[in-house]
Amino acid sequence: MAHPQAGALSEGADVLGDDAGAPSGRRTARLTELIPRLVPGSCGATTTVWDGGDEPPTAATHPDLAELVCVQLREDDGPIPTALRTQEPVHAADLLHDSRWPCYRASALGTGIRASTTFPFRRDGVTVTVTLYHLRPGGLEGVAEGPSVILGKLLTDTIARDRRYRRALAAVEQLEAALRSRTVVDQACGILMHLMDCDADAAFEVLRRSSQHGNRKLSELARAVVATRGSVGVSAPDAGTRAPCAPC
């Protein structure tokens, strides 16, 4: 029979193996549900993803634990903010006798939590915090070497990879848009060269000046020139006022 932890790790690998187009929030939530299964006796887990936004996405196995995260973010105090500042694991072996974070301590004890451990993971500008909770003091000893840390690292790597993938897609789309814009500008310059009997540099200057005077994007004006075969108003090469180009 397979060990429960091995099964959870295998399931976690499957979750993280989803294609890059899958929402990272859904995978984070699914993985958060798996993490307590890797630590015998833990009563739940929370995960936060920090990538520069003001409101980090949070996943929690229970509503009470989600509230514990909110308390820490609101007060900027607790194991999660401490882990973010130090980039080191933060252990609270017994919150009944731990006075470092009064608000977090009161909220945790109010829900029956006696111990917690927060791990920060950082990769390519993305920071993920994984927090485990226990109902008994000292119940999370040794988790720093456990499989839950492996999943935390893998989750961080996966989210960072997704960010890189989306940035690459955005760059490709921008490049394609630039190429399309350049093509239509070249076409518009060709039309103006024919209508005004000028060279390419002069035609581009006409287009550029008309774009500025009309407060229109260069590519937008170029599309209009192409669509109307030059019958839209543009500035003559040797004048600062707008004059229409007559079609052939």
C-alpha positions as CSV (number, residue, x, y, z in Angstrom):
1,M,0.0,0.0,0.0
2,A,1.3,3.4,-0.9
3,H,2.3,5.8,1.9
4,P,-0.3,8.7,2.3
5,Q,2.5,11.3,2.0
6,A,3.7,9.7,-1.2
7,G,0.2,9.8,-2.6
8,A,-0.1,13.5,-1.7
9,L,3.2,14.3,-3.3
10,S,2.2,12.5,-6.4
11,E,-1.1,14.3,-6.5
12,G,0.7,17.6,-6.0
13,A,3.0,16.9,-8.9
14,D,0.0,16.3,-11.0
15,V,-1.6,19.6,-9.9
16,L,1.6,21.5,-10.7
17,G,1.9,19.7,-14.0
18,D,-1.2,21.4,-15.4
19,D,-0.6,23.4,-18.5
20,A,0.6,26.9,-18.3
21,G,-2.8,28.2,-19.3
22,A,-4.5,26.9,-16.2
23,P,-5.4,29.5,-13.6
24,S,-2.6,29.6,-11.0
25,G,-5.1,30.4,-8.2
26,R,-6.9,27.2,-8.8
27,R,-3.8,25.2,-8.7
28,T,-2.6,27.0,-5.5
29,A,-5.9,26.2,-3.8
30,R,-5.7,22.6,-4.8
31,L,-2.2,22.3,-3.6
32,T,-3.0,24.0,-0.3
33,E,-5.6,21.3,0.4
34,L,-2.9,18.7,-0.1
35,I,-0.3,20.2,2.2
36,P,-1.8,19.2,5.5
37,R,-1.9,15.6,4.4
38,L,1.9,15.7,4.3
39,V,2.2,16.7,7.9
40,P,0.5,14.2,10.3
41,G,-1.6,16.0,12.9
42,S,-1.7,19.4,11.2
43,C,-5.1,20.9,11.1
44,G,-4.8,23.0,8.0
45,A,-2.7,25.3,5.8
46,T,-2.7,28.6,4.1
47,T,-0.8,29.9,1.1
48,T,-0.2,33.4,-0.1
49,V,1.3,34.5,-3.4
50,W,3.2,37.8,-3.6
51,D,4.1,39.1,-7.0
52,G,4.0,42.9,-6.5
53,G,0.3,43.4,-6.1
54,D,-1.3,45.1,-3.1
55,E,-3.7,42.2,-2.3
56,P,-1.9,38.9,-2.5
57,P,-4.1,35.9,-3.5
58,T,-4.6,33.6,-0.5
59,A,-5.7,30.0,-0.3
60,A,-6.8,28.4,2.9
61,T,-8.1,25.0,3.9
62,H,-10.6,26.6,6.4
63,P,-12.3,30.0,6.7
64,D,-10.9,30.5,10.2
65,L,-7.4,30.1,8.8
66,A,-8.1,32.6,6.0
67,E,-9.1,35.1,8.7
68,L,-5.7,34.5,10.4
69,V,-4.0,35.6,7.2
70,C,-6.2,38.7,6.9
71,V,-5.3,39.7,10.5
72,Q,-1.6,39.5,9.7
73,L,-1.9,41.4,6.5
74,R,-4.1,44.1,8.1
75,E,-1.7,44.6,11.0
76,D,1.4,43.9,9.0
77,D,2.5,41.7,11.9
78,G,2.6,37.9,12.5
79,P,4.5,34.9,11.2
80,I,3.7,35.7,7.5
81,P,5.0,39.3,7.5
82,T,8.0,38.2,9.6
83,A,8.8,35.5,7.1
84,L,8.5,37.9,4.2
85,R,10.9,40.4,5.9
86,T,13.5,37.8,7.0
87,Q,13.1,35.3,4.2
88,E,13.5,32.6,6.9
89,P,11.0,30.1,8.3
90,V,9.1,31.3,11.3
91,H,8.1,28.8,14.0
92,A,5.6,29.4,16.8
93,A,5.9,26.3,18.9
94,D,3.3,27.4,21.5
95,L,1.2,30.5,20.9
96,L,-0.1,30.3,24.4
97,H,3.4,31.4,25.6
98,D,4.5,33.4,22.5
99,S,4.0,37.1,22.7
100,R,5.6,38.2,19.5
101,W,2.4,39.0,17.6
102,P,-0.4,40.0,20.0
103,C,-3.2,40.2,17.4
104,Y,-2.3,37.1,15.5
105,R,-1.8,35.2,18.8
106,A,-5.2,36.2,20.1
107,S,-6.9,35.3,16.8
108,A,-5.1,31.9,16.6
109,L,-5.8,30.9,20.1
110,G,-9.4,32.0,19.6
111,T,-9.7,29.3,16.9
112,G,-7.9,26.7,18.9
113,I,-4.6,27.0,17.1
114,R,-1.6,26.4,19.4
115,A,1.3,26.2,16.9
116,S,2.2,27.3,13.4
117,T,5.1,27.3,11.0
118,T,5.5,29.6,8.0
119,F,7.9,29.0,5.1
120,P,8.8,31.6,2.6
121,F,9.8,30.6,-1.0
122,R,11.2,33.1,-3.5
123,R,11.8,32.8,-7.2
124,D,12.1,35.4,-10.0
125,G,10.3,38.2,-8.1
126,V,7.5,35.8,-6.8
127,T,7.3,35.0,-3.1
128,V,5.1,32.3,-1.8
129,T,4.4,31.7,1.9
130,V,3.1,28.4,3.1
131,T,1.8,28.2,6.7
132,L,0.9,25.0,8.6
133,Y,-1.2,25.0,11.8
134,H,-1.5,22.6,14.7
135,L,-4.0,22.3,17.6
136,R,-1.3,21.2,20.0
137,P,1.9,22.9,21.1
138,G,5.1,21.6,19.5
139,G,3.2,19.6,16.9
140,L,5.1,21.0,13.9
141,E,8.6,20.0,14.9
142,G,10.7,18.7,12.0
143,V,8.4,20.0,9.2
144,A,11.3,22.1,7.7
145,E,12.7,18.8,6.3
146,G,9.3,17.4,5.3
147,P,7.7,16.9,1.9
148,S,5.4,20.0,2.4
149,V,8.5,22.1,1.8
150,I,9.2,20.4,-1.4
151,L,5.7,21.2,-2.7
152,G,6.1,24.8,-1.5
153,K,9.2,25.1,-3.6
154,L,7.6,23.5,-6.6
155,L,4.6,25.7,-6.3
156,T,6.8,28.8,-6.3
157,D,8.8,27.6,-9.3
158,T,5.5,26.9,-11.1
159,I,4.0,30.3,-10.5
160,A,7.3,32.0,-11.5
161,R,7.3,29.9,-14.7
162,D,3.7,30.9,-15.4
163,R,4.6,34.6,-14.9
164,R,7.5,34.2,-17.4
165,Y,5.2,32.4,-19.9
166,R,2.7,35.2,-19.7
167,R,5.4,37.9,-20.1
168,A,6.7,36.1,-23.1
169,L,3.2,35.9,-24.7
170,A,2.7,39.6,-24.0
171,A,6.1,40.4,-25.6
172,V,5.2,38.4,-28.7
173,E,1.8,40.1,-29.0
174,Q,3.5,43.5,-28.7
175,L,6.1,42.5,-31.4
176,E,3.3,41.3,-33.7
177,A,1.4,44.5,-33.2
178,A,4.5,46.5,-33.9
179,L,5.1,44.6,-37.1
180,R,1.5,45.1,-38.2
181,S,1.8,48.8,-37.4
182,R,5.1,49.0,-39.3
183,T,3.5,47.3,-42.4
184,V,0.6,49.7,-42.6
185,V,2.9,52.7,-42.0
186,D,5.0,51.6,-45.0
187,Q,1.9,51.2,-47.1
188,A,0.7,54.7,-46.2
189,C,4.2,56.1,-47.0
190,G,4.0,54.4,-50.4
191,I,0.7,56.0,-51.1
192,L,1.9,59.5,-50.1
193,M,5.1,59.1,-52.1
194,H,3.0,58.5,-55.2
195,L,0.5,61.3,-54.5
196,M,3.1,63.9,-53.5
197,D,5.9,62.8,-55.7
198,C,8.3,62.6,-52.8
199,D,10.8,60.1,-51.3
200,A,10.2,57.8,-48.4
201,D,11.7,60.0,-45.7
202,A,9.5,63.0,-46.8
203,A,6.4,60.8,-46.9
204,F,7.1,59.5,-43.4
205,E,7.7,63.1,-42.2
206,V,4.3,64.1,-43.6
207,L,2.6,61.2,-41.8
208,R,4.4,61.9,-38.6
209,R,3.6,65.6,-38.6
210,S,0.0,65.0,-39.5
211,S,-0.2,62.5,-36.6
212,Q,1.1,65.1,-34.1
213,H,-1.1,67.9,-35.4
214,G,-4.2,65.8,-35.4
215,N,-3.4,64.2,-32.1
216,R,-3.8,60.7,-33.7
217,K,-1.7,57.7,-33.3
218,L,0.7,57.2,-36.3
219,S,-0.6,53.7,-37.0
220,E,-4.2,54.9,-36.8
221,L,-3.6,57.7,-39.3
222,A,-1.6,55.3,-41.6
223,R,-4.6,52.9,-41.6
224,A,-6.9,55.8,-42.6
225,V,-4.5,56.8,-45.4
226,V,-4.4,53.2,-46.7
227,A,-8.2,52.7,-46.4
228,T,-8.9,56.0,-48.3
229,R,-6.0,55.7,-50.7
230,G,-4.7,59.0,-49.4
231,S,-7.9,61.1,-49.5
232,V,-7.7,61.9,-45.8
233,G,-6.2,65.2,-44.7
234,V,-2.5,65.3,-44.1
235,S,0.1,68.1,-43.9
236,A,1.9,69.0,-47.1
237,P,5.6,68.4,-47.1
238,D,6.6,72.0,-47.0
239,A,3.8,73.5,-45.0
240,G,2.7,73.5,-41.4
241,T,-1.0,73.6,-42.1
242,R,-3.1,70.6,-43.1
243,A,-4.0,70.2,-46.7
244,P,-5.9,67.3,-48.3
245,C,-4.1,64.9,-50.6
246,A,-6.1,64.4,-53.7
247,P,-6.3,60.8,-55.0
248,C,-5.0,60.0,-58.4
